[in-house]
Amino acid sequence: RLKDRMKTTGVCIILALNIGTDPPDVSKPNPCAKLQCWLDPSGVSRSKAREIIGERLEEQYAKWQQRVKLRYKRALDPTIEETRNLCVTMRRHAKTERLLLHYNGHGVPRPTDNGELWVFDKNHTQYIPLSVQELRSWIGTPTIVVLDCSNAGVLLPAFSSSFVGGAAATAQGPQGQVALSSSSAPRGVQAGGYVNPYMTS
């Protein structure tokens, strides 16, 4: 049985932080939480802050998986094309092994009820919606998806619907995709994700 255990071989980190610019649908109280991975981004340059946050996330995942050397790849304030390239490249290397995808969307608008999260245009002047179904088809299976953004639970129903673009799988199946969220799905909606009470957004 131990031979059949699946291992995680790669971690994809997507940081949509847009440091220094608040999303249009966010009204922050004063004072408010500022730390991202225990870093106050206002204390360093935007590009340096993104790098440090990405490195710290990698370090956190490395602590959990010390026996195996994981492959890490980051997309910092990415476009749709950069996000697709990240997912497709990591899936190609992982083959049939499990990937972990961590999406941090604290610098973009909240996810939509239509199952969309946000990335950027190539000039970083506009927010561009990205369908969870597209993301799922690029990253393939098996995958664990960590949704680290405000109102993340609204995306959980998109992970429980039928998988498109590859082998059919359910969100909870051992060979499928599992979504971890910091907030629950909308009331009355059956979702295939797991709500982690220790995650905050």
LUMKE-964811 format. One line per 4 residues: their letters; for each residue x, y, z of N, C-alpha, C. Coordinates in steps of 0.1 Angstrom, whole numbers. Each point is the difference from the previous one (the first is absolute). Last residue first. Example, Ala and Ser with C-alpha at 12.3 -4.5 7.8 and 13.67 -1.06 7.14 Angstrom:
BEGIN
SA> 128/-22/71/9/11/0/-8/11/8; 3/-57/-1/-9/12/0/9/12/0
***
This chain:
BEGIN
STMY> -80/354/56/1/8/-12/-4/14/3; 18/-51/24/-7/13/1/2/8/-13; 1/-54/23/4/9/-10/-7/14/1; -9/-38/28/12/6/4/6/9/-11
PNVY> -40/-28/-4/-3/11/9/13/7/4; -14/-27/-45/10/-1/10/-2/12/10; -31/-29/-38/2/13/7/9/-1/11; -7/-29/-47/0/-1/14/3/14/5
GGAQ> -25/-18/-48/12/4/7/-1/-2/15; -34/-7/-37/10/-10/2/12/4/7; -54/17/4/13/3/-6/9/-12/3; -55/19/-1/9/-12/3/13/2/-7
VGRP> -37/38/19/8/-5/-12/9/-12/4; -28/28/29/-9/-8/-8/7/-6/-12; 22/43/21/-10/-8/7/-8/-8/-10; 50/14/-14/-13/7/3/-10/-10/6
ASSS> 50/-13/9/-8/2/-12/-13/7/3; 42/7/33/-9/-10/-5/-7/4/-13; 51/15/17/-14/3/3/-9/-11/-7; 47/-2/-4/0/7/13/-15/4/4
SLAV> 18/-43/-32/-5/14/0/0/5/14; 17/-42/-37/0/4/14/-3/15/0; -8/-43/-37/2/14/3/-1/2/15; 12/-43/-37/-6/4/13/3/15/2
QGQP> -2/-39/-43/5/13/5/-8/3/13; 11/-51/-20/-6/12/-5/7/13/6; 4/-50/9/7/4/-12/-4/14/-5; -21/-19/38/14/-1/3/9/4/-12
GQAT> -49/23/7/5/-13/-4/15/-1/3; -31/39/4/4/-7/12/6/-14/-3; -16/29/-35/8/9/9/5/-7/12; -10/-28/-45/-8/8/10/10/8/8
AAAG> 6/-18/-52/3/-3/14/-9/9/8; 15/-16/-55/-11/4/9/4/-3/14; 36/13/-38/-7/-12/5/-11/4/11; 10/40/-30/9/-11/3/-8/-12/4
GVFS> -19/43/-9/13/2/-7/10/-12/3; -40/13/35/0/1/-14/14/1/-5; -32/-18/45/13/5/-5/-1/0/-15; -43/6/33/8/-9/-8/12/6/-5
SSFA> -17/21/45/-6/-3/-13/9/-9/-8; 12/18/42/-8/-12/2/-7/-3/-13; 28/39/5/8/-12/2/-8/-13/1; -21/43/-3/7/-3/-13/9/-12/1
PLLV> -22/16/40/-9/-7/-9/6/-3/-14; 25/26/32/-1/-14/3/-9/-8/-9; 10/49/3/6/-7/-11/-2/-15/2; -14/33/32/-9/1/-12/6/-8/-11
GANS> 24/5/41/-10/-10/0/-9/0/-12; 34/33/12/4/-11/-8/-10/-11/-2; 4/48/20/-12/-6/-5/4/-12/-9; 42/27/7/-12/3/6/-12/-7/-7
CDLV> 46/-25/-2/-5/13/-4/-13/3/7; 32/-42/-10/3/9/11/-4/14/-5; -5/-55/-12/-6/13/-4/2/10/11; 23/-48/-18/-2/8/11/-5/14/-4
VITP> 1/-53/-21/0/14/-3/-3/7/13; 19/-50/-20/-6/7/11/1/14/-2; 1/-45/-36/4/13/5/-7/4/13; 11/-42/-42/-6/4/13/6/13/5
TGIW> -13/4/-44/-2/-8/12/12/-9/2; -7/51/-27/-2/-14/0/-2/-7/13; 10/47/-18/8/-6/10/-2/-15/1; -24/27/-32/14/2/-2/8/-8/10
SRLE> -47/1/3/4/-7/-12/15/1/-3; -20/25/36/0/-15/2/4/-8/-12; -4/47/-5/11/-3/9/1/-15/3; -38/15/-24/13/1/-8/12/-4/8
QVSL> -41/3/23/0/-11/-9/12/-1/-9; -7/37/28/5/-11/8/0/-13/-9; 3/50/-21/-10/-10/4/7/-11/7; 14/52/-3/4/-13/-5/-9/-10/6
PIYQ> 3/58/-10/-6/-12/7/5/-13/-7; 25/50/6/-6/-9/-10/-6/-13/7; 16/55/10/-2/-13/6/-7/-8/-11; 34/43/-10/-13/-5/2/-1/-14/6
THNK> 41/25/-8/-9/11/2/-15/-4/1; 45/-24/-10/-4/1/14/-9/13/2; 18/-20/-42/5/13/5/-3/3/14; -15/-40/-23/14/0/-1/6/14/5
DFVW> -45/-17/22/3/1/-14/16/2/0; -22/-28/41/2/13/-6/2/0/-15; -30/-31/38/15/2/-3/1/14/-7; -41/-31/31/6/11/-8/15/0/-1
LEGN> -47/-36/5/10/8/8/7/9/-9; -50/-28/-3/12/6/-6/8/7/11; -46/-23/-1/12/-9/1/12/6/-7; -44/21/7/1/-8/-12/12/-10/0
DTPR> -10/34/33/-9/-11/2/0/-10/-12; 45/28/12/-14/3/-5/-9/-12/3; 46/20/27/-4/-10/-10/-15/3/-3; 27/42/18/-4/-13/5/-4/-9/-12
PVGH> 37/37/-10/-14/-1/5/-4/-14/5; 51/12/4/-9/0/-11/-14/0/5; 41/-7/25/2/13/-6/-10/2/-12; 4/-40/28/-3/11/9/2/14/-6
GNYH> 2/-52/-13/-6/11/-8/-4/12/9; 30/-49/-5/-2/11/9/-5/12/-8; 5/-56/-6/-4/12/-6/-2/10/11; 25/-50/-9/-4/10/10/-2/13/-7
LLLR> 4/-56/-12/-1/13/-5/-5/10/11; 25/-52/-7/-7/9/9/0/14/-6; 3/-55/-20/5/14/1/-8/7/11; 11/-55/-13/-9/11/5/8/13/0
ETKA> 9/-42/-36/2/3/14/-8/12/4; 7/-19/-45/-12/-5/7/1/2/15; 30/30/-29/-6/-12/-7/-13/-4/8; 34/37/6/-6/-8/11/-6/-13/-6
HRRM> 18/34/-28/11/-6/8/-6/-9/10; -30/23/-27/8/-8/-9/11/-7/8; -27/31/22/-7/-12/-2/8/-9/-9; 16/43/7/1/-8/13/-7/-13/-2
TVCL> -3/31/-36/14/-5/2/1/-9/13; -41/21/-9/3/-11/-10/14/-5/2; -14/36/28/-8/-12/2/4/-11/-9; 20/43/-7/4/-6/13/-7/-14/2
NRTE> -14/26/-37/14/-6/-2/5/-7/13; -41/24/2/-1/-12/-8/13/-7/-2; 0/42/21/-6/-10/9/-2/-13/-8; 16/36/-24/10/-4/9/-5/-11/10
EITP> -31/20/-30/10/-8/-7/11/-5/9; -32/30/17/-7/-13/-3/11/-9/-7; 23/36/29/-11/1/-10/-6/-14/-1; 26/16/47/0/-5/-14/-11/4/-9
DLAR> 25/8/47/-9/9/-7/-1/-4/-14; 32/-31/16/-2/12/8/-8/11/-8; 11/-56/2/-4/10/-9/-4/12/8; 33/-47/7/-8/11/5/-5/8/-12
KYRL> 20/-52/16/-1/9/-11/-10/11/5; 30/-48/19/-8/12/2/0/9/-12; 9/-54/18/3/10/-11/-10/11/3; 20/-35/38/-11/4/-8/5/10/-11
KVRQ> 21/-41/31/3/13/-5/-11/3/-10; -4/-32/44/0/0/-15/3/14/-4; -3/-10/46/7/-12/-5/2/0/-15; -23/34/27/14/1/1/7/-12/-6
QWKA> -47/27/3/4/-11/-9/15/-1/0; -22/33/26/-9/-11/1/4/-12/-8; 26/40/-1/0/-5/13/-9/-12/2; 0/25/-41/12/-9/1/1/-6/14
YQEE> -33/33/-9/-4/-13/-6/12/-10/2; 8/44/14/-11/-6/9/-4/-14/-6; 31/27/-24/6/-6/12/-10/-7/9; -16/23/-39/8/-12/-3/6/-7/12
LREG> -21/42/6/-10/-11/-3/7/-13/-3; 27/37/4/-4/-4/13/-11/-11/-1; 17/21/-40/10/-8/7/-5/-6/13; -28/31/-22/1/-13/-8/10/-9/7
IIER> -2/43/17/-12/-7/3/-1/-14/-7; 36/30/-10/1/-5/13/-12/-8/4; -1/21/-42/10/-11/0/1/-6/14; -28/38/-6/-5/-12/-6/9/-12/0
AKSR> 16/42/17/-11/-6/9/-6/-13/-7; 31/26/-25/7/-7/10/-10/-7/10; -17/28/-34/6/-12/-6/7/-9/11; -19/42/13/-10/-9/-4/6/-13/-5
SVGS> 29/27/36/-6/3/-14/-10/-11/-4; 5/7/52/10/-2/-10/-7/3/-14; -24/5/42/13/3/4/11/-2/-10; -48/-10/-3/3/14/-2/14/4/4
PDLW> -19/-45/4/4/3/-13/4/15/-2; 1/-33/43/-7/12/-3/5/5/-14; 0/-52/20/8/11/-5/-10/12/-2; -11/-47/13/7/7/11/9/11/-5
CQLK> -30/-22/-30/11/-9/4/9/7/10; -28/34/-12/-2/-11/-9/12/-9/3; -26/44/28/10/-10/-3/-4/-11/-10; -27/38/19/9/3/-11/9/-11/-4
ACPN> -50/14/28/11/-10/-2/8/4/-12; -25/40/24/-4/-13/-6/12/-9/-1; -21/50/27/10/-8/-6/-5/-13/-6; -27/24/-14/13/5/5/0/-1/15
PKSV> -26/-26/-45/-1/8/12/14/5/4; -16/-12/-51/8/-5/12/-3/10/12; -25/-17/-47/1/12/9/6/-4/13; -5/-20/-55/5/-1/14/0/13/7
DPPD> -9/-10/-48/-12/-5/9/4/-2/14; 31/15/-35/-11/9/1/-11/-4/9; 52/-14/9/-10/-3/-10/-12/9/2; 49/17/14/-11/-8/5/-10/-3/-11
TGIN> 55/10/0/-13/4/-6/-11/-9/5; 46/-6/14/-1/15/-1/-13/5/-6; 16/-49/-13/4/7/12/0/15/-2; -17/-43/-24/-1/14/-4/3/10/11
LALI> -7/-51/-4/0/9/12/-1/14/-4; -2/-52/-15/-7/11/-6/-1/11/10; 28/-48/-7/-2/11/8/-5/12/-8; 8/-57/-2/-5/12/-7/-3/11/10
ICVG> 29/-50/-3/-5/12/8/-3/11/-9; 8/-57/1/-2/12/-9/-5/11/9; 28/-49/8/-9/10/6/0/12/-10; 12/-58/0/2/14/-4/-10/9/6
TTKM> 2/-48/8/13/2/-6/3/15/-4; -31/-37/34/0/13/-7/14/3/-5; -22/-50/6/8/10/6/-2/13/-8; -27/-50/11/3/11/-9/8/10/7
RDKL> -5/-55/8/-3/13/5/5/11/-9; 5/-49/-5/-11/7/-7/-3/14/5; 32/-30/20/4/3/-13/-10/8/-8; -10/-16/43/8/11/1/5/4/-14
R> -25/-40/6/-8/12/0/9/13/0
***
